[in-house]
Amino acid sequence: MQESSNTDVKKRILQKVPLAELIGETIPLQNRSGRKTGLCPFHEERSPSFTIYDDHYFCFGCRAHGDAIDFVRHQKGLGFRETLRYLAGKYQVDAPELAESERYTQQRQAMTNLYRAMNAAQEIFVSNLKADNNESVNRYLEQRGFPADCHKEYGFGIALDDGQQVLRQLRKQGFSLNDLEAVALISRSSERQDHYFDFFRDRLMIPIRDPQGRLIAFGGRTLGNHPAKYKNSRETPLFDKSSTLFGADRARQAIRNAHQAIIVEGYMDALQLWQNQLPNTVACLGTALTAPHLHYLAGVTKQVVLLFDGDSAGQNASLRSVEVALTQPEISVKVAVLPAKHDPDSFVRKEGTAALQELIRNAVDLVDFAVTSKVRGISGLAVPEMVSKEFVPWLCRIPDRLQRSYLVTRLAHLSGIAVQDIENEMRSLSGAERAGAKASPKEPIRPVQKQTVTPPPSAMFYELCGHLHWAQPGEIDLDHWTTFATNHMELAETWEAFALELIECLREGLPAHGRGSRSLPSAFDPAVAELLQKIEGAKAAFTCDNRAERLKKLEKSFQQNKLRASIATLKNQVSIAATDQQNPGAVTELLTAIRNINEKIERL
């Protein structure tokens, strides 16, 4: 069975991997009382508490623990089977169980070719910058605070105003036109279909990498007078801007150490903050904050600060951003605003790091900022109409009752309109309007071939899919679980598609395990394939006399977890409310809500 196979290869790999040597490649180690110790890579500390034993590690500070596989997964952001393959290759472990299917191997090779093309283009751009005739660019970078000794560190390069340099050189290296166009290194002429030209021309080039450090796109700043000052790669099978944070690979450990991530609006801002002792900075790439951005950061930190330019802060801290923040209630999202006509780059160069750090320390809650930025600047008489037209439909889209109640309370406090009046306005929406308001705009459906980072499934989702996979038609209420998966679990697109495909199999009368679930469209995603292997190897765990009852218990556990998440949200607000002298009853109100939720959890 697959699970037994994974267990066997895991044992062979762990027996072969020298754990201290592996970890020693990442952190300096020293001998203490017969054990290797070092500064923990998972949290900031001054004296070593990270201890390595024969077969596992343990941190006496943050309680992090695990084996060689756990360590590599945390450090490199790899999936389970990817980690097994990495370690098997690194330490020459014979592991035929990890051999991939021919189709998957072909897909993997195709993706490898795309990564190779990106790296080859980067070599061209870097070589261009080193050329003697580009002293003007070096001077420009020096003036911006980037001396020559940091060019290699940040991967700076130049795209010449040649038009076909990248095309010519990469074609000579054997890359196909299809691959070069697929990763946005070249474009096809709209007038002549057989004519191609370089996508980037006359620009300072900045590499954009995924959380694993793989080069997936480029950002280019014009070196001339082009009206488009900044230009990013278009979306490709490697690059999805809505789920990519510039610098995520480089800043990950710094974010963990600082217990905070700073998000800025552009990569030049991020680079400048790295230069000024703020390495825990990442940047969005032409989008506002998205759920994938926060999902990634949730695995690293519990606090995010959005650092906005003074001129665009109100637009960027939109109500949609608050909705996104509510999808990760365990993260506190705050906003720091720069003075007018300043961006992070100009501010830190003029005022210094200490001034920027002070600004970040005084960041305010995202909800409060989003509300006040809309209320500010309009007359008092216009506030009720604005609340009715903009806030009430938005509030009706918030699915969690407690989150909605909290937002109503904050809106009332910040706008001066009574809670009861806002709630009455919400109730006054007709049934059709409420139904429309609750249908939050979904993220655009992405092409199947796009290689976005699929977040790991939760244990609860694994159990649900296990039962859907091994169920027989008629065992469970398909309509109920369709609604549950789509409206309540807040799944990433890939996982929602997988769950619905399993349900559709049961609707058609042939369960997934009977028709071969590896033929499902979503199974071509490596993360889904890995989950399927786990489910298929655990049939006994999903064998039961009353599957509907088992799933009912699962739903109850899910409800408890949602309530606990609501408690986490409310607890984050208690400290904020404690400093709010204009609303002295807020803390009592929040604590009462927390107590009521705990009672509901106990009843469940």
C-alpha positions in Angstrom: 0.0 0.0 0.0 1.1 3.6 -0.7 1.2 4.6 3.0 3.4 1.6 3.9 5.6 2.4 0.9 6.0 6.0 2.1 6.8 4.8 5.7 9.5 2.4 4.4 11.3 5.0 2.3 11.0 7.6 5.1 12.8 5.2 7.5 15.6 4.5 5.0 16.1 8.2 4.4 16.1 9.1 8.1 18.6 6.3 8.8 21.0 7.7 6.2 20.7 11.4 6.9 23.3 12.8 9.4 20.9 15.2 11.2 23.6 17.4 12.8 25.4 17.8 9.5 22.2 18.6 7.6 21.2 21.3 10.2 24.8 22.6 10.4 24.5 23.7 6.7 21.9 26.2 7.9 23.0 27.4 11.4 26.4 27.3 13.2 26.6 24.5 15.8 28.7 24.0 18.9 29.2 21.1 21.3 27.5 21.3 24.7 27.2 18.4 27.2 27.8 16.0 24.4 25.1 17.4 22.1 25.2 19.8 19.2 23.4 23.1 19.9 22.8 26.4 18.2 20.6 29.4 17.9 17.1 28.3 16.9 16.3 29.0 13.2 12.6 29.2 14.1 12.6 32.1 16.5 15.0 34.9 17.6 17.2 34.1 20.6 20.5 35.2 22.1 21.7 32.0 23.7 21.5 28.6 22.1 18.5 26.5 23.0 18.1 24.5 19.8 19.5 21.0 20.6 20.1 18.1 18.1 19.8 14.5 19.2 20.5 11.4 17.2 17.2 11.3 15.4 15.4 14.6 16.1 15.9 18.2 17.1 14.2 20.2 19.9 14.2 23.8 20.9 13.7 24.5 24.6 12.7 28.1 23.8 9.9 27.9 21.2 9.3 24.1 21.5 10.0 23.5 17.8 10.8 19.8 17.2 11.0 17.2 14.4 13.2 15.0 12.3 15.3 15.7 9.2 12.2 15.7 7.0 10.4 18.2 9.2 13.5 20.5 9.2 13.8 20.5 5.4 10.1 21.1 4.9 10.2 24.2 7.2 13.4 25.6 5.7 12.6 25.1 2.0 8.8 25.1 2.0 8.6 21.7 0.2 5.9 19.2 0.3 6.3 15.8 1.9 7.2 13.8 -1.2 9.3 16.6 -2.6 11.3 16.6 0.7 11.8 12.8 0.4 13.1 13.2 -3.1 15.4 16.0 -2.1 16.9 14.0 0.8 17.1 10.8 -1.2 19.1 12.6 -3.9 21.3 14.5 -1.5 22.3 11.4 0.5 22.2 8.8 -2.4 19.3 6.8 -0.8 17.8 4.1 -3.2 14.1 5.0 -3.3 12.3 3.5 -6.3 9.0 4.2 -4.5 9.5 7.9 -5.3 9.6 7.4 -9.0 7.1 9.6 -10.8 4.5 8.7 -13.4 5.6 9.2 -17.0 3.0 12.0 -17.4 4.0 13.8 -14.3 7.7 13.4 -15.3 6.9 15.1 -18.6 5.1 17.9 -16.9 7.9 18.3 -14.4 10.5 18.4 -17.2 8.4 21.1 -19.1 8.4 23.2 -15.9 12.2 22.6 -15.5 12.8 24.0 -19.0 10.8 27.2 -18.1 12.9 27.7 -14.9 16.1 27.1 -16.9 15.0 29.8 -19.4 14.5 32.3 -16.6 17.9 31.6 -15.1 19.6 31.9 -18.5 17.9 35.3 -19.1 19.1 36.4 -15.6 22.7 35.6 -16.6 22.3 37.8 -19.7 20.9 40.7 -17.7 23.6 40.5 -15.0 26.3 40.3 -17.7 24.9 43.5 -19.3 25.2 45.4 -16.0 28.8 44.4 -15.6 29.7 45.8 -19.1 32.0 48.8 -19.1 29.5 50.9 -21.0 26.9 50.9 -18.2 28.6 53.2 -15.7 25.6 55.5 -15.8 23.4 52.7 -14.4 25.9 52.0 -11.7 25.9 55.7 -10.8 22.1 55.7 -10.7 22.0 52.7 -8.4 24.7 54.3 -6.2 22.5 57.4 -5.9 19.5 55.3 -4.9 21.6 53.7 -2.1 22.7 50.5 -3.8 26.5 50.4 -4.2 28.2 47.9 -6.5 28.9 45.5 -3.7 25.2 44.7 -3.3 24.3 44.3 -7.0 25.1 40.5 -6.9 23.1 40.1 -3.6 20.0 41.5 -5.1 20.5 40.1 -8.6 20.4 43.5 -10.4 20.8 43.4 -14.2 20.0 45.3 -17.4 17.8 44.6 -20.4 19.4 46.4 -23.3 17.5 48.6 -25.7 18.3 46.0 -28.4 14.9 44.4 -28.9 16.1 40.9 -29.6 19.2 40.2 -27.4 17.5 37.8 -25.1 15.7 36.1 -28.0 18.9 35.6 -30.0 21.1 34.3 -27.2 18.5 32.0 -25.7 17.6 30.6 -29.1 21.3 29.8 -29.6 21.2 27.9 -26.3 18.4 25.7 -27.6 15.3 27.2 -25.9 12.1 27.0 -27.9 10.0 30.1 -28.9 7.1 28.5 -27.1 9.0 28.3 -23.8 10.4 31.8 -24.1 6.9 33.3 -24.8 5.4 31.2 -22.1 7.5 32.8 -19.4 7.2 36.4 -20.9 10.8 36.7 -22.0 9.6 37.5 -25.5 6.4 38.7 -27.2 4.9 38.0 -30.6 4.3 40.9 -32.9 0.6 41.7 -33.4 1.3 42.6 -37.0 3.6 39.7 -38.0 2.8 36.4 -36.3 6.3 35.0 -37.2 8.1 38.0 -35.6 9.2 38.1 -32.0 10.9 40.6 -29.8 12.2 40.9 -26.2 9.5 41.6 -23.6 11.9 43.9 -21.5 13.9 46.7 -23.2 16.1 49.4 -21.7 15.3 48.6 -18.1 17.0 47.9 -14.8 16.0 44.3 -14.1 15.1 42.9 -10.7 14.5 39.1 -10.3 11.3 37.9 -8.6 11.5 34.6 -6.8 8.9 32.2 -5.2 9.1 31.2 -1.6 11.4 28.3 -2.6 13.9 30.8 -4.1 13.1 29.8 -7.7 13.3 32.6 -10.3 9.7 33.0 -11.6 9.5 36.6 -13.0 11.2 39.9 -13.5 10.5 43.5 -12.6 11.9 46.2 -14.8 12.4 49.9 -14.1 12.8 52.1 -17.1 16.2 53.6 -17.8 14.8 56.0 -20.3 11.7 58.1 -20.6 9.2 55.3 -21.1 5.7 56.2 -19.6 5.5 52.9 -17.9 8.0 53.5 -15.2 7.8 49.9 -13.8 6.9 46.8 -15.8 6.5 43.3 -14.4 6.4 40.0 -16.2 3.0 39.1 -17.4 1.3 36.2 -15.6 2.8 32.8 -16.7 2.7 29.2 -15.7 5.4 30.1 -13.1 4.1 33.5 -12.0 0.8 34.5 -10.4 1.1 38.0 -9.1 -2.0 37.7 -6.8 -0.3 35.0 -4.8 3.3 36.2 -5.0 5.1 38.4 -2.5 8.4 39.9 -3.7 11.1 38.8 -1.3 9.2 36.0 0.4 12.1 33.7 0.1 14.7 36.1 1.4 12.6 37.7 4.2 11.1 34.5 5.6 13.6 34.0 8.5 13.8 37.7 9.2 10.0 37.9 9.5 10.0 34.9 11.9 12.7 36.6 14.0 11.0 39.9 14.1 7.5 38.4 14.7 6.3 40.8 12.1 6.0 41.2 8.3 6.1 44.7 6.7 4.3 44.8 3.3 5.1 47.6 0.9 3.7 48.4 -2.5 6.7 47.8 -4.8 10.0 45.9 -5.0 12.2 49.0 -5.0 10.6 50.0 -1.7 11.4 46.5 -0.3 15.0 46.6 -1.6 15.5 50.0 0.0 14.2 48.8 3.4 16.4 45.7 3.2 19.3 48.1 2.8 18.2 50.0 5.9 18.1 47.2 8.5 14.4 46.1 7.8 14.9 42.7 6.3 11.4 41.5 7.3 9.9 43.4 4.4 8.0 42.0 1.4 6.1 43.7 -1.5 2.9 43.1 -3.4 3.3 43.0 -7.2 0.7 45.3 -8.7 -2.2 43.9 -6.6 -3.7 44.8 -3.2 -3.4 42.4 -0.3 -4.9 39.0 -1.2 -5.9 35.8 0.7 -2.9 33.8 -0.7 -0.5 36.6 0.6 -1.9 36.3 4.1 -2.1 32.5 4.0 1.6 32.3 3.2 2.5 34.8 6.0 0.3 33.0 8.5 2.8 30.2 8.6 5.6 32.6 9.6 4.2 35.4 11.8 1.2 36.6 13.7 1.4 40.3 12.8 1.5 42.1 9.4 1.9 45.9 8.9 0.8 47.4 5.6 3.1 50.4 4.9 1.2 52.8 2.6 2.3 55.9 0.7 0.4 58.9 2.1 -1.2 59.7 -1.2 -2.7 56.2 -1.8 -3.4 54.9 1.7 -7.1 55.3 1.7 -7.6 53.6 -1.6 -5.4 50.6 -0.7 -6.9 50.0 2.8 -10.2 49.1 1.2 -13.1 47.2 2.7 -12.0 44.3 0.5 -8.7 44.3 2.3 -10.6 43.9 5.6 -12.5 40.9 4.1 -9.2 39.4 3.1 -7.8 39.9 6.6 -10.8 38.2 8.2 -9.9 35.0 6.3 -6.8 34.8 8.6 -8.2 35.8 12.0 -5.0 34.6 13.8 -3.0 37.4 12.1 -3.2 41.0 13.3 -3.2 43.3 10.3 -2.2 46.9 10.9 -1.6 50.0 8.8 1.2 52.6 9.0 0.9 55.6 6.7 3.8 57.7 5.5 3.6 61.5 5.2 2.2 62.9 1.9 4.5 62.7 -1.1 6.6 60.1 0.5 7.0 56.4 -0.3 9.0 54.0 1.9 12.1 54.4 -0.4 12.2 58.2 -0.1 11.2 58.3 3.5 13.8 56.0 4.9 16.5 57.7 2.8 15.6 61.1 4.1 14.4 60.4 7.7 16.4 57.2 8.5 15.5 53.8 9.8 14.7 54.9 13.3 12.0 57.2 12.1 10.4 54.5 9.9 10.5 52.0 12.8 8.7 54.5 15.0 6.0 54.9 12.3 5.6 51.2 12.2 5.4 50.9 16.0 2.4 53.3 15.9 0.5 51.3 13.2 -3.2 51.2 13.7 -5.7 48.4 13.2 -6.7 47.8 9.6 -10.4 47.8 10.3 -10.3 51.1 12.1 -8.1 52.6 9.4 -10.3 51.4 6.5 -13.4 52.8 8.2 -12.0 56.2 9.2 -10.4 56.7 5.8 -13.8 56.5 4.2 -15.5 58.6 6.8 -12.8 61.2 6.8 -13.3 64.1 4.3 -17.1 63.9 4.0 -19.6 66.1 5.8 -21.4 64.7 8.9 -24.8 64.7 7.1 -23.4 62.5 4.3 -22.1 59.8 6.7 -25.4 57.9 7.1 -25.9 57.6 3.4 -22.4 56.4 2.9 -22.8 53.8 5.6 -26.0 52.7 4.1 -24.7 52.4 0.5 -21.1 51.1 1.2 -20.9 49.6 4.6 -24.2 47.8 5.0 -23.9 45.6 1.9 -20.3 44.9 2.8 -21.3 43.9 6.3 -23.9 41.5 5.0 -21.1 39.7 3.0 -19.2 38.8 6.2 -20.2 35.1 6.9 -19.0 34.9 10.5 -21.7 36.3 12.8 -19.2 37.3 15.5 -16.8 39.0 13.1 -19.8 40.8 11.7 -21.0 41.9 15.1 -17.5 43.2 16.0 -17.3 45.2 12.7 -20.8 46.7 13.4 -19.6 47.8 16.8 -16.4 49.4 15.4 -18.3 51.1 12.6 -20.7 52.5 15.1 -18.0 53.9 17.3 -16.0 55.4 14.4 -18.9 56.8 12.4 -21.1 58.0 15.3 -24.1 56.0 14.1 -25.8 53.8 16.7 -25.3 50.0 16.5 -29.1 49.5 16.4 -29.5 51.8 13.4 -26.8 49.9 11.5 -28.4 46.6 12.3 -31.9 47.8 11.3 -30.5 49.0 8.0 -28.9 45.5 7.5 -32.3 43.9 8.2 -34.0 46.2 5.8 -32.3 44.7 2.8 -34.7 42.6 0.9 -34.1 38.8 0.6 -32.8 39.2 -2.9 -30.4 42.0 -2.0 -29.1 40.0 1.0 -28.5 37.0 -1.2 -26.6 39.2 -3.7 -24.7 40.9 -0.9 -23.5 37.6 0.6 -22.1 36.4 -2.8 -18.7 37.9 -2.3 -16.8 38.4 -5.6 -14.6 35.4 -6.1 -11.0 35.4 -7.2 -10.8 34.9 -11.0 -10.6 31.3 -12.0 -7.0 30.6 -13.0 -5.9 28.3 -15.8 -5.2 24.7 -14.8 -1.6 24.9 -16.0 -0.7 27.8 -13.7 1.7 26.6 -11.1 0.6 28.6 -8.0 1.6 27.6 -4.5 -1.2 25.3 -3.2 -1.5 25.7 0.6 -1.3 22.5 2.6 -4.6 20.9 3.5 -5.9 21.0 7.0 -6.4 17.8 9.0 -10.1 18.3 8.9 -10.1 18.7 5.1 -8.1 15.5 4.8 -10.7 13.6 6.9 -13.6 15.0 4.9 -11.9 14.0 1.6 -11.0 10.6 2.9 -14.7 9.9 3.6 -15.7 11.4 0.2 -13.2 9.2 -1.5 -14.1 5.9 0.2 -17.9 6.6 0.5 -20.5 4.6 -1.5 -23.4 6.5 -3.3 -26.3 7.1 -0.9 -24.2 7.1 2.3 -24.1 10.8 2.8 -26.1 14.0 2.0 -24.3 15.3 -1.0 -26.1 18.7 -1.2 -25.3 19.4 2.5 -21.6 18.6 2.0 -21.4 20.6 -1.2 -22.7 23.7 0.6 -20.3 22.9 3.5 -17.2 22.7 1.3 -18.0 25.8 -0.8 -19.6 28.2 1.8 -18.1 27.3 5.1 -14.6 25.8 4.9 -13.0 28.8 3.1 -10.9 26.5 0.9 -8.2 27.4 -1.5 -9.4 27.1 -5.1 -7.5 23.8 -5.7 -8.9 22.1 -2.6 -12.4 23.2 -3.2 -12.3 21.9 -6.8 -10.9 18.5 -5.5 -13.7 18.1 -2.9 -16.4 19.0 -5.5 -15.0 16.5 -7.9 -15.2 13.7 -5.3 -18.8 14.7 -4.6 -19.6 14.7 -8.3 -18.3 11.1 -8.6 -20.8 10.1 -5.9 -23.7 11.9 -7.7 -22.9 10.0 -10.9 -23.2 6.7 -9.0 -19.5 5.6 -9.1 -17.4 6.6 -6.1 -14.0 8.1 -6.7 -12.1 5.0 -5.4 -14.0 2.9 -8.0 -13.4 5.1 -11.1 -9.8 6.0 -10.3 -9.5 9.4 -8.6 -6.1 10.0 -10.2 -8.0 10.8 -13.4 -9.7 13.8 -11.8 -8.6 17.1 -13.2 -7.3 18.5 -9.9 -5.2 15.4 -9.3 -2.6 16.8 -11.7 -1.7 19.3 -9.0 1.2 17.7 -7.1 -0.3 18.8 -3.7 -3.6 17.0 -4.6 -1.7 13.9 -5.8 0.2 13.8 -2.5 -3.1 14.0 -0.5 -4.6 11.3 -2.7 -1.7 9.0 -2.0 -2.2 9.5 1.7 -6.0 8.8 1.5 -5.5 5.7 -0.7 -3.1 4.3 1.7 -5.4 4.7 4.7 -8.6 2.9 3.7 -8.9 1.3 7.2 -9.1 4.7 8.8 -12.1 5.6 6.7 -14.0 2.3 7.0 -17.0 2.7 9.3 -20.6 1.5 9.9 -22.2 4.9 10.0 -20.3 7.4 7.8 -23.0 10.1 8.1 -22.5 10.1 11.9 -18.7 10.3 11.5 -19.1 13.3 9.3 -21.6 14.9 11.6 -18.9 14.8 14.4 -16.4 16.2 11.9 -18.8 19.2 11.2 -19.2 19.8 14.9 -15.4 19.9 15.4 -15.2 22.3 12.5 -17.8 24.6 14.1 -15.8 24.5 17.4 -12.6 25.5 15.5 -14.4 28.4 13.8 -15.6 29.6 17.2 -12.1 29.4 18.6 -10.8 31.4 15.6 -13.5 34.1 16.4 -12.1 34.1 20.0 -8.6 34.7 18.6 -10.0 37.7 16.6 -11.7 39.2 19.7 -8.7 38.7 21.9 -6.6 40.7 19.4 -9.0 43.5 19.8 -9.0 43.5 23.6 -5.6 45.2 23.8 -6.7 47.8 21.2 -9.9 48.5 23.1 -8.1 48.8 26.4 -6.4 52.0 25.1 -9.6 53.5 23.7 -10.6 56.0 26.4 -13.6 57.2 24.3 -15.2 53.8 24.5 -14.6 52.5 28.0 -17.2 49.7 27.8 -15.5 48.0 24.8 -13.3 45.7 26.8 -16.2 44.4 28.8 -18.2 43.9 25.7 -15.4 41.9 24.1 -14.8 39.8 27.1 -18.5 39.0 27.4 -18.5 37.9 23.8 -15.5 35.7 24.4 -17.3 34.1 27.4 -20.4 33.5 25.4 -18.4 31.8 22.6 -16.6 29.5 25.1 -20.0 28.5 26.5 -21.2 27.6 23.0 -18.0 25.6 22.4 -18.8 23.6 25.6 -22.4 22.9 24.4 -21.1 21.6 21.1 
